Amino acid sequence: MATDTLKRPAGASGAPGGLRRLLLDNGALTALIVLVIALSALSGDFLTTDNLLNIGVQAAVTAILAFGVTFVIVSAGIDLSVGSVAALSATVLAWSATSHGVPVVLAVLMAVATGIVAGLVNGFLIAYGKLPPFIATLAMLSVGRGLALVISQGSPIAFPDSVSHLGDTLGGWLPVPVLVMVVMGLIAAFVLGRTYIGRSMYAIGGNEEAARLSGLRVKRQKLAIYALSGLFAAAAGIVLASRLSSAQPQAADGYELDAIAAVVIGGASLAGGTGKASGTLIGALILAVLRNGLNLLSVSAFWQQVVIGVVIALAVLLDTVRRKAGATPVAAGTGGPKGKQAATYALAAVVTVAIVGATSFLHSGSSSSTAPKMGLSLSTLNNPFFVQIRSGAQAEAKKLGVDLTVTDAQNDASQQANQLQNFTSSGLGAIIVNPVDSDAASNSVKAADKARIPVIAVDRGVNHASVDTLVASDNVAGGELAAKTIAEKLGGKGKIVILQGQAGTSAARERAAGFAQGLKAYPGIQVLAQQPADFDRTKGLDVMSNLLQAHPDVQGVIAANDEMALGAIKALGSKAGRSVQVVGFDGTPDGLTAVKNGTLYASVAQQPSQLGKIAVDNALKAVRGDKVDPTVKVPVKVVTKDNVAGFTG
């Protein structure tokens, strides 16, 4: 007995202690299991087959990006450019195949080569140029995004049909993005665990100087490491564009942060030397499960960002506790107790099966609410115009007894696709969508149509898919009104600048087309400059300040929304409303206040609250089977100081 006691490993205390140690050694997996349990208990829609497949699809792009970032972080580097490189690679593929007739196979190779070249440039700047990885990849982030906009001219480019099948399903149920994610994960695991370059990553990350002194060609290895990151970014960009059926120049914006978060949550250290592909996959799944679950639980779009940040911090804190408890992270390529890892994943499978059974029983007897359920996906809530659409929709939903879930796509077409998929798998009565991009929303709307869920588009239409109703103002007509208003105020002659919206969005394109069309009738109006300010007040201030240095004699400003117009007014100072006239667009509360004060000459008001209200009304009609009009136009109105007092919005 004494001998048995002596042979017991230190720190072990029987089965409970072993289980505790097993979970501590796999903090990310523990966090994922806890999340699944919590969300399964809170939402009966979470553990459905469709929703679980949705989660896999939504994790795919982040996971593929993160596999590439894992190589870099294991080697004690960082890559902030992967989101931009993904967008650039997809844009190159679509531009070459669709616009220039390049064979699709060659176009795909060009896209992959684009990612590899971007990675090689990063590696060269870091290894031979001695730039810090943060600075080198931050520069590539800007260069990649800029090149994507230059190539596409700021507009989405249709993706080749043969490549778009990457966004489809196999056998009608297995999503291809999930399959690609698994294949790329296996490749990443093989590279980390079975190759010379994988071992080099751990050596460089553990101690770069020691690796160099031991004969490792560190500079060449860094070139290869960043090239691999670029290759995986290109693959992620192709998968993302396939889901959206178009290459979006603004796609994957901010995805580099999700990729880094997934790697760190998965157990890698930013100091280098540790990390594995399976941990990265779990980290990406945690982020996808969080976003999916919060959508299903109708958590406020603003609070979702807070919750995700807190959970990421807690997941990393759990990893810190594990390290302090004496657990040693297992690095692929360093061996490790494979039997213990297998037991961990077997335990996770058993727990998951138990959760499925328990929650199915828990929700089987629950009665669904009698109130009609609807989902509203807005392109962004970082803009007063769309906040007013939400307010009008929520007020009408409350009045009609409708259970309305609102989500914020944050101007990310891929995130909106995820939200619409969540709505569809939840079996809502109707879906209201304000598309980030009219082309990118088409696949998600088709899926809702296939599920016989009515879809109402608000403010912007959906291309290549049918919706039950489009509730919108005419952006082109509104742009023409804005041009006519500024031209007549200047007496048909004068110098103006135009502040454009976010490149790649349908609203920016349509309003710009309206401005151009309206100004054709006034040849005496000279356009000094046209610059994008991304529908943002701060950027409107900065861009207008810059333009004033080159064009101090400007007499008028047309802004594609009130936020940019208000920024321009701030830059103009005392000139606003006196020597320089400014016309905005949207009729937001702050814009109307500026009209009252005389600093903003006019705003082309769209009555956003009415857009939200009418969208909910038509969605309820569609749910009840009543006839709805294919298009409902909410008139725009030029609001000036003369009529602002009587304008209700």
C-alpha positions in Angstrom: 0.0 0.0 0.0 2.9 2.3 0.9 4.4 1.7 -2.5 1.1 2.5 -4.3 0.9 5.7 -2.3 4.5 6.7 -3.3 3.7 6.0 -7.0 0.8 8.4 -7.1 1.7 11.6 -9.0 2.1 14.7 -7.0 -0.9 16.9 -6.8 -3.4 14.1 -7.8 -6.2 13.3 -5.4 -8.2 10.6 -7.1 -10.8 11.0 -9.8 -12.2 14.4 -8.8 -8.6 15.9 -8.7 -7.8 14.3 -12.0 -10.9 15.8 -13.6 -10.1 19.2 -12.1 -6.6 19.0 -13.5 -7.9 17.8 -16.9 -10.2 20.8 -17.2 -7.5 23.3 -15.9 -5.1 21.9 -18.6 -7.7 22.7 -21.2 -9.1 26.1 -20.2 -10.5 27.0 -23.6 -12.3 23.7 -24.0 -13.7 24.1 -20.5 -14.9 27.7 -21.4 -16.6 26.3 -24.5 -18.4 23.6 -22.6 -19.6 26.1 -20.0 -20.9 28.4 -22.8 -22.7 25.6 -24.6 -24.4 24.5 -21.3 -25.4 28.0 -20.4 -26.8 28.9 -23.9 -28.5 25.6 -24.3 -30.3 26.2 -21.0 -31.3 29.7 -21.9 -32.4 29.2 -25.5 -34.4 26.3 -27.0 -33.1 27.2 -30.5 -29.4 26.9 -29.7 -28.9 23.1 -29.9 -30.8 22.6 -33.2 -29.0 20.9 -36.0 -29.4 24.0 -38.3 -28.1 26.3 -35.6 -25.0 24.2 -34.8 -24.2 24.1 -38.5 -24.6 27.9 -38.6 -22.1 28.2 -35.8 -19.6 26.1 -37.8 -20.1 28.3 -40.9 -19.8 31.5 -38.8 -16.6 30.2 -37.2 -15.0 29.1 -40.5 -13.5 32.4 -41.7 -12.2 33.5 -38.3 -10.7 30.0 -37.7 -8.9 29.9 -41.1 -7.5 33.3 -40.5 -6.5 32.3 -36.9 -4.7 29.2 -38.1 -2.4 31.4 -40.1 -2.0 33.8 -37.2 -1.1 30.9 -34.9 2.1 30.4 -36.9 3.0 34.0 -36.3 2.1 34.1 -32.6 3.9 30.8 -31.8 7.0 32.5 -33.3 6.5 35.5 -31.0 5.3 37.8 -33.8 2.0 39.4 -34.7 0.1 39.9 -37.9 -2.5 42.7 -38.1 -2.9 42.6 -41.8 -4.7 39.3 -42.3 -8.2 40.9 -42.6 -7.0 43.3 -45.3 -5.0 40.6 -47.1 -8.1 38.4 -47.2 -10.2 41.2 -48.8 -7.4 42.0 -51.3 -7.0 38.3 -52.3 -10.8 37.9 -52.9 -10.9 41.2 -54.8 -8.0 40.0 -57.1 -9.8 36.8 -57.8 -13.2 38.4 -58.6 -11.6 41.3 -60.6 -9.4 39.0 -62.7 -12.0 36.3 -63.3 -15.2 38.4 -63.7 -13.9 41.7 -65.2 -11.0 40.5 -67.3 -11.9 36.9 -68.3 -9.0 35.2 -66.6 -9.7 31.4 -66.3 -11.0 30.7 -62.8 -8.2 28.2 -61.9 -5.6 30.8 -62.7 -7.6 33.5 -60.9 -7.6 31.4 -57.8 -3.9 30.9 -58.0 -3.5 34.7 -58.4 -5.5 35.2 -55.3 -3.4 32.7 -53.3 -0.2 34.3 -54.7 -1.5 37.7 -53.6 -1.8 36.5 -50.0 1.7 34.8 -50.1 3.3 38.0 -51.6 1.7 40.1 -48.9 3.0 37.7 -46.3 6.5 37.7 -47.8 6.6 41.6 -47.8 5.6 41.5 -44.1 8.3 38.9 -43.4 11.0 40.8 -45.3 10.2 44.1 -43.5 10.4 42.3 -40.2 13.4 39.9 -40.8 15.6 42.1 -43.0 14.2 45.6 -42.5 14.2 45.1 -38.7 10.7 46.7 -38.4 8.7 45.6 -35.3 6.0 43.1 -36.5 3.3 45.4 -35.2 4.4 48.3 -37.4 5.1 46.2 -40.5 1.8 44.4 -40.5 -0.1 47.6 -39.5 1.3 49.2 -42.7 0.3 46.1 -44.7 -3.2 46.4 -43.2 -3.6 49.9 -44.7 -1.9 49.0 -48.0 -4.0 45.8 -48.5 -7.2 47.6 -47.8 -6.3 50.5 -50.1 -5.3 48.2 -53.0 -8.7 46.3 -52.6 -10.5 49.7 -52.9 -8.4 50.8 -55.9 -8.9 47.5 -57.8 -12.6 47.4 -57.1 -13.2 51.2 -57.3 -15.0 50.9 -54.0 -17.7 48.6 -55.3 -18.4 44.9 -54.7 -17.4 42.6 -57.6 -19.5 39.5 -58.4 -17.7 36.3 -57.6 -17.4 33.5 -60.2 -20.2 31.0 -59.9 -17.8 28.0 -59.8 -15.9 29.5 -56.8 -19.2 30.6 -55.1 -20.0 27.0 -54.6 -17.5 27.1 -51.7 -20.3 28.9 -49.8 -22.9 26.1 -50.5 -23.6 22.8 -48.8 -22.7 19.2 -49.7 -25.6 16.8 -49.7 -27.9 19.6 -48.7 -26.7 19.7 -45.1 -22.8 19.9 -44.7 -21.6 23.5 -45.3 -18.5 23.6 -47.5 -17.0 26.4 -45.4 -16.9 24.0 -42.4 -15.2 21.4 -44.5 -12.6 23.9 -45.7 -12.1 25.0 -42.1 -11.4 21.4 -41.0 -9.0 20.8 -43.9 -7.1 24.0 -43.2 -7.0 23.1 -39.5 -5.5 19.7 -40.3 -2.9 21.4 -42.5 -2.0 23.8 -39.7 -1.7 21.0 -37.1 0.5 19.0 -39.5 2.8 22.1 -40.1 3.1 22.8 -36.4 3.6 19.2 -35.3 5.3 17.4 -38.1 7.5 19.7 -40.1 10.8 21.4 -39.7 9.3 24.9 -40.1 6.8 24.0 -37.3 9.6 23.1 -34.9 11.4 26.3 -36.0 8.3 28.4 -35.0 8.5 27.1 -31.5 12.2 27.5 -31.3 12.1 31.1 -32.5 9.2 31.9 -30.2 10.9 30.3 -27.2 14.2 32.1 -27.6 15.1 33.7 -30.9 18.7 34.3 -30.1 19.2 30.7 -28.9 17.6 29.5 -32.1 19.9 31.6 -34.2 23.0 30.4 -32.3 21.9 26.8 -32.7 22.2 27.2 -36.5 18.6 28.0 -37.4 18.2 30.5 -40.3 15.8 32.7 -38.4 15.4 35.3 -41.1 14.4 32.8 -43.8 12.1 31.0 -41.4 10.3 34.3 -40.6 9.8 34.9 -44.4 8.2 31.4 -44.6 6.1 32.0 -41.4 4.5 35.2 -42.6 4.1 33.8 -46.1 2.0 30.9 -44.5 -0.1 33.5 -42.7 -0.7 35.3 -46.0 -1.7 32.0 -47.7 -4.2 31.2 -44.9 -5.6 34.8 -45.1 -6.1 34.3 -48.9 -8.0 31.1 -48.3 -10.2 32.8 -45.7 -10.9 35.7 -48.1 -12.0 33.3 -50.8 -14.3 31.4 -48.4 -15.8 34.7 -47.1 -16.4 36.1 -50.6 -18.0 32.8 -51.7 -20.5 33.1 -48.8 -21.4 36.6 -50.0 -21.3 35.8 -53.7 -19.2 38.9 -54.2 -15.8 40.3 -53.3 -16.3 43.2 -50.8 -13.4 45.7 -50.6 -14.4 46.4 -47.0 -14.8 42.7 -46.1 -13.0 41.2 -43.1 -12.6 44.6 -41.5 -11.4 44.0 -37.9 -11.2 40.3 -38.4 -7.5 40.4 -37.5 -8.5 41.1 -33.9 -10.9 38.2 -33.8 -8.2 36.0 -35.2 -5.7 37.1 -32.6 -8.3 36.7 -29.9 -9.1 33.1 -31.1 -5.4 32.1 -30.9 -4.9 33.6 -27.4 -8.2 32.1 -26.1 -7.0 28.8 -27.5 -4.0 28.8 -25.1 -1.2 30.4 -27.1 1.0 33.0 -25.5 1.7 36.3 -27.1 5.2 36.0 -25.8 5.6 33.0 -28.2 6.7 29.4 -27.9 3.3 27.9 -27.2 0.1 27.2 -29.2 -1.6 24.6 -31.2 -4.2 24.4 -34.0 -6.8 22.6 -31.9 -6.8 25.3 -29.3 -7.1 28.0 -32.0 -10.2 26.1 -33.4 -11.8 26.1 -30.0 -11.1 29.8 -29.6 -12.8 30.6 -32.9 -15.8 28.4 -31.9 -16.0 30.3 -28.6 -16.4 33.6 -30.4 -18.9 32.1 -32.9 -21.0 30.5 -30.1 -21.0 33.8 -28.2 -22.3 35.9 -31.1 -24.8 33.2 -32.1 -26.1 32.8 -28.6 -26.4 36.5 -27.9 -28.4 36.9 -31.1 -30.8 34.1 -30.1 -31.2 35.6 -26.6 -32.1 39.0 -28.1 -29.3 40.7 -26.2 -29.0 44.4 -27.1 -26.5 44.9 -29.9 -24.6 47.4 -27.8 -24.3 45.0 -24.9 -23.2 42.2 -27.1 -19.8 43.9 -27.6 -19.4 44.3 -23.8 -20.3 40.7 -23.1 -17.9 39.3 -25.8 -15.1 41.4 -24.4 -15.7 40.2 -20.8 -15.9 36.6 -21.9 -12.7 36.9 -23.8 -11.0 38.3 -20.7 -12.4 35.6 -18.5 -11.2 32.9 -21.0 -7.7 34.2 -20.9 -7.9 34.6 -17.1 -8.8 30.9 -16.9 -5.6 30.2 -18.9 -3.6 32.3 -16.4 -5.1 30.4 -13.5 -4.1 27.1 -15.2 -0.5 28.3 -15.6 -0.3 29.4 -12.0 -1.7 26.0 -11.0 1.4 24.4 -12.6 -0.1 23.1 -15.8 2.3 23.1 -18.7 0.8 24.0 -22.0 1.3 21.3 -24.7 2.9 22.6 -27.8 2.3 20.8 -31.0 5.6 19.3 -32.0 6.8 18.8 -28.5 5.2 15.5 -27.9 2.9 15.5 -24.8 0.6 13.0 -23.4 -1.5 12.1 -26.4 -3.6 9.7 -24.3 -4.5 12.6 -22.0 -5.5 14.8 -25.0 -7.6 12.1 -26.4 -9.3 11.6 -23.0 -10.0 15.4 -22.9 -11.8 15.4 -26.3 -13.7 12.2 -25.4 -14.8 13.9 -22.2 -16.0 16.9 -24.2 -17.9 14.7 -26.6 -19.6 12.9 -23.7 -20.5 16.2 -22.0 -21.9 17.6 -25.2 -24.1 14.6 -25.8 -25.3 14.8 -22.2 -26.1 18.5 -22.8 -28.0 17.8 -26.0 -30.2 15.2 -24.2 -30.8 17.3 -21.1 -31.7 20.5 -22.9 -33.9 18.7 -25.4 -35.9 17.4 -22.5 -35.8 20.8 -20.8 -37.2 22.6 -23.8 -39.6 19.9 -25.1 -42.4 20.9 -22.8 -41.9 24.7 -23.1 -44.7 26.6 -24.8 -43.8 29.2 -27.3 -45.0 32.8 -27.0 -48.2 33.7 -28.9 -46.6 37.0 -29.9 -45.3 37.0 -33.5 -41.5 36.9 -33.5 -39.4 39.0 -35.9 -35.8 39.8 -36.4 -34.4 43.2 -37.6 -30.8 43.2 -38.8 -29.4 46.8 -39.2 -26.3 47.6 -41.1 -25.0 49.6 -38.2 -26.2 51.3 -35.0 -23.2 53.6 -34.9 -25.2 56.2 -36.8 -28.2 58.2 -35.6 -30.1 57.5 -38.9 -30.2 53.7 -38.2 -30.8 54.2 -34.5 -34.0 56.1 -35.6 -35.0 53.2 -37.8 -34.6 50.9 -34.8 -36.6 53.3 -32.6 -39.5 53.5 -35.1 -39.5 49.7 -35.5 -39.4 49.0 -31.8 -42.2 51.5 -31.0 -44.4 49.9 -33.7 -43.6 46.4 -32.6 -44.5 47.2 -29.0 -47.8 48.8 -30.2 -48.7 45.7 -32.3 -47.5 43.1 -29.7 -44.6 41.9 -31.8 -41.5 40.3 -30.3 -38.8 42.1 -32.2 -35.1 41.1 -32.0 -32.6 43.8 -33.2 -29.0 43.1 -34.3 -26.2 45.3 -35.4 -24.0 44.2 -38.3 -21.4 46.9 -37.7 -21.2 47.6 -41.4 -19.8 44.0 -41.9 -21.6 42.1 -44.6 -20.3 38.7 -43.3 -21.5 39.5 -39.8 -24.9 40.4 -41.2 -25.0 37.1 -43.1 -24.4 35.3 -39.8 -27.2 37.2 -38.1 -29.7 36.4 -40.9 -28.7 32.8 -40.7 -29.4 32.8 -37.0 -32.8 34.4 -37.6 -33.6 31.7 -40.3 -32.6 28.8 -38.1 -34.6 30.2 -35.2 -37.8 29.9 -37.3 -38.9 33.6 -36.9 -42.2 34.7 -38.4 -40.5 37.4 -40.5 -37.1 39.0 -41.1 -36.5 42.7 -41.7 -33.1 43.5 -43.2 -31.3 46.8 -43.8 -28.4 45.4 -46.0 -24.8 46.4 -45.5 -24.5 45.6 -49.1 -27.3 44.8 -51.5 -25.4 42.0 -53.3 -23.9 40.4 -50.2 -27.3 39.9 -48.5 -28.7 37.8 -51.4 -27.6 34.3 -50.3 -29.0 34.8 -46.8 -32.3 36.1 -48.1 -32.6 33.2 -50.5 -32.1 30.8 -47.5 -34.9 32.6 -45.6 -37.2 32.4 -48.7 -36.4 28.7 -48.9 -37.5 28.3 -45.3 -40.7 30.2 -46.2 -39.9 33.2 -43.9 -41.1 36.6 -45.3 -38.3 39.1 -45.7 -38.8 42.8 -45.7 -36.0 45.1 -46.9 -35.7 48.5 -45.4 -33.8 51.6 -46.7 -31.8 49.4 -49.1 -32.9 46.7 -51.5 -31.5 43.2 -52.0 -30.1 42.2 -55.4 -30.4 38.8 -56.9 -33.0 37.6 -54.4 -36.7 38.3 -53.9 -38.1 40.1 -50.8 -41.8 40.5 -50.0 -41.5 44.3 -49.7 -38.9 47.0 -50.0 -39.6 50.0 -47.7 -37.2 52.7 -48.7 -36.6 56.3 -49.8 -35.0 56.9 -53.2 -31.4 57.6 -52.5 -30.7 58.6 -56.1 -33.7 61.0 -56.1 -32.6 62.4 -52.7 -29.1 63.0 -54.1 -30.5 64.9 -57.0 -32.5 67.0 -54.5 -29.4 67.8 -52.5 -27.5 68.9 -55.6 -30.4 71.0 -56.8 -30.7 72.6 -53.3 -27.0 73.7 -53.1 -26.9 74.8 -56.7 -30.0 77.0 -56.3 -28.7 78.5 -53.0 -25.5 79.5 -54.8 -27.4 80.9 -57.7 -26.3 78.2 -60.2 -22.7 79.2 -60.0 -20.0 78.4 -57.4 -17.3 76.0 -56.1 -18.3 73.0 -54.0 -16.8 69.9 -52.5 -18.6 66.6 -51.9 -18.1 64.3 -48.9 -18.9 60.8 -49.9 -20.1 57.9 -47.8 -18.3 54.6 -47.0 -16.8 53.1 -50.1 -18.5 49.9 -51.2 -21.9 50.6 -49.6 -25.0 50.8 -51.8 -26.2 54.0 -50.0 -22.8 55.8 -50.8 -23.0 54.7 -54.5 -26.6 55.7 -55.0 -26.3 59.1 -53.3 -23.2 59.9 -55.2 -25.0 59.0 -58.5 -27.8 61.3 -57.4 -25.4 64.2 -56.8 -23.7 63.7 -60.2 -27.1 63.5 -62.0 -28.5 66.6 -60.2 -25.4 68.7 -60.9 -25.6 68.0 -64.7 -28.3 70.7 -64.8 -26.0 73.3 -63.3 -22.8 73.6 -65.5 -21.9 76.7 -63.5 -21.2 74.6 -60.4 -17.6 73.4 -60.1 -16.8 70.4 -58.0 -13.4 71.0 -56.5 -13.0 67.7 -54.8 -14.9 64.5 -53.8 -13.5 62.5 -50.9 -15.0 59.7 -48.7 -15.5 60.4 -45.0 -17.3 57.0 -44.3 -20.6 58.5 -43.0 -18.6 59.5 -39.8 -18.7 62.9 -38.1 -15.0 62.8 -37.0 -13.8 61.8 -40.4 -16.0 64.5 -41.9 -14.2 67.0 -39.7 -10.8 65.7 -40.7 -11.5 65.5 -44.4 -13.1 68.9 -44.6 -10.2 70.4 -42.6 -7.8 69.0 -45.2 -9.8 70.1 -48.2 -9.9 73.7 -46.8 -6.1 73.8 -47.0 -6.2 73.1 -50.8 -9.5 74.9 -51.5 -10.0 77.9 -49.2 -12.4 79.5 -51.7 -15.0 76.7 -51.4 -18.6 78.0 -51.3 -20.6 74.9 -50.8 -20.5 71.4 -49.4 -22.7 68.4 -50.1 -22.4 65.6 -47.6 -23.9 62.1 -48.1 -25.2 62.2 -44.5 -25.8 64.6 -41.7 -23.0 63.2 -39.6 -20.4 64.1 -42.2 -22.1 67.5 -42.7 -21.9 68.2 -39.0 -18.2 67.4 -39.1 -17.7 69.7 -42.0 -19.5 72.5 -40.2 -17.1 72.1 -37.3 -14.2 72.4 -39.7 -15.7 75.5 -41.4 -16.2 77.3 -38.1 -17.8 80.7 -38.6 -17.9 80.2 -42.4 -20.7 77.6 -42.0 -24.0 79.1 -43.0 -22.4 82.4 -44.1 -19.8 82.2 -46.8 -20.1 78.4 -47.1 -23.4 76.6 -47.4 -23.7 73.0 -46.3 -26.4 70.4 -47.3 -26.7 67.1 -45.5 -28.7 64.0 -45.9 -31.0 62.0 -43.5 -32.8 64.5 -41.3 -31.3 63.3 -38.0 -32.1 65.1 -34.8 -28.7 66.7 -34.6 -28.9 67.6 -38.3 -32.3 69.3 -37.8 -30.9 71.2 -34.8 -28.1 72.5 -37.0 -30.7 73.6 -39.6 -32.6 75.5 -36.9 -29.4 77.2 -35.9 -28.5 78.2 -39.5 -25.2 76.4 -39.7 -26.6 73.6 -41.9 -28.5 75.1 -44.8 -30.6 72.0 -45.5 -30.9 68.3 -45.0 -32.6 65.9 -47.3 -34.7 64.1 -44.7 -35.7 60.5 -45.2 -37.9 60.1 -42.1 -36.0 57.0 -40.7 -38.5 56.4 -37.9 -41.2 56.0 -40.5 -39.1 53.5 -42.4 -38.8 51.3 -39.3 -42.5 51.7 -38.5 -43.7 50.8 -42.0 -41.3 47.9 -42.2 -42.8 46.3 -39.1 -46.3 46.9 -40.3 -45.6 45.2 -43.6 -43.8 42.3 -41.9 -46.8 41.6 -39.7 -49.1 41.7 -42.8 -46.8 39.2 -44.5 -46.8 36.9 -41.4 -50.7 36.9 -41.4 -50.8 36.2 -45.2 -52.2 39.6 -46.1 -51.2 41.2 -49.4 -48.3 43.6 -49.3 -47.0 46.0 -51.9 -43.7 45.0 -53.5 -42.3 48.5 -52.9 -43.3 51.1 -50.4 -41.7 54.5 -51.0 -41.3 56.9 -48.0 -40.9 60.3 -49.6 -37.8 62.4 -49.0 -38.2 66.1 -48.1 -35.7 69.0 -48.2 -35.8 70.6 -44.8 -34.6 74.1 -44.4 -34.9 76.8 -41.7 -38.2 77.8 -43.3 -40.0 74.5 -42.7 -37.9 72.7 -40.0 -40.4 73.8 -37.2 -43.2 71.8 -38.9 -41.1 68.7 -39.8 -41.9 65.7 -37.6 -39.6 63.1 -39.2 
